[in-house]
Amino acid sequence: NANLILILNGTKTWEIRGAPTSCRGPVFLAESGKKALVGRVTIVDCFEIFHDELPCFVTQHCIADCSLVRYARVFAWVLEQAERFETPFAYAHQPGAVVWLRLKLCERSSFERQQLTDTAEFVAHKCKW
């Protein structure tokens, strides 16, 4: 996923969504369609942005054609400290989970459990663009 790559390399610092998030802190990132956590990023802020303001911030959200953003209300989730894992961690995807998924750590090795519990409790899924 091109957007996931942009987030993990630190280029995409805003994730544009149609709803706000109250989540702050580190979250894991899972590649859409795969059952592996490929990295993590820290959500530091969330704010509403107007459609006509989006073209001014392409360097943050990396959406070249802002007309593709069809949400009634638009929110920027501000991302920092992106990190790609050298080795992805497997996880059990729960049916119906699209944006957030609470991790179950009971089947992880002790090393994986330490890595996961030290950094985040949730998985952010599927970058839209």
CORMO-V986238 format. One record per residue. N is the residue number from 1. OMEGA is omega in degrees with one decimal (* if undefined). Layout:
# CORMO-V986238
n->{N:N}
omega->{OMEGA:OMEGA}
This chain:
# CORMO-V986238
n->{1:2:3:4:5:6:7:8:9:10:11:12:13:14:15:16:17:18:19:20:21:22:23:24:25:26:27:28:29:30:31:32:33:34:35:36:37:38:39:40:41:42:43:44:45:46:47:48:49:50:51:52:53:54:55:56:57:58:59:60:61:62:63:64:65:66:67:68:69:70:71:72:73:74:75:76:77:78:79:80:81:82:83:84:85:86:87:88:89:90:91:92:93:94:95:96:97:98:99:100:101:102:103:104:105:106:107:108:109:110:111:112:113:114:115:116:117:118:119:120:121:122:123:124:125:126:127:128:129}
omega->{-176.6:-179.3:177.2:177.1:179.6:177.5:-174.8:177.1:174.5:179.9:-179.5:-176.3:172.6:169.0:-177.7:-178.9:180.0:178.7:177.5:171.1:174.6:-179.8:172.9:179.6:-175.6:174.1:175.1:177.2:178.2:177.2:-178.8:178.0:178.7:-178.7:-179.0:173.5:-172.4:-179.7:177.5:179.0:178.7:173.6:-175.2:-177.7:174.4:178.5:178.3:178.4:-179.2:-179.2:-176.8:176.3:-175.6:-179.4:179.7:-172.8:-179.8:-179.4:177.8:-174.6:174.2:174.8:-175.5:-179.3:-174.7:176.4:177.0:-179.9:-173.1:179.9:175.2:173.9:-174.9:-180.0:174.9:172.0:-174.0:-173.2:175.1:172.3:178.0:-179.7:174.0:177.2:174.6:178.0:178.7:176.5:175.5:174.3:179.6:179.4:179.6:179.7:178.2:179.8:-178.1:-177.5:-176.3:177.3:176.4:-177.3:171.4:-172.4:-171.6:-177.3:-177.3:172.7:-178.8:178.1:179.8:179.6:179.7:178.9:-175.5:-176.4:177.6:-170.4:-173.8:-178.9:-174.7:173.6:172.0:-177.0:160.1:171.9:-171.0:-169.4:*}
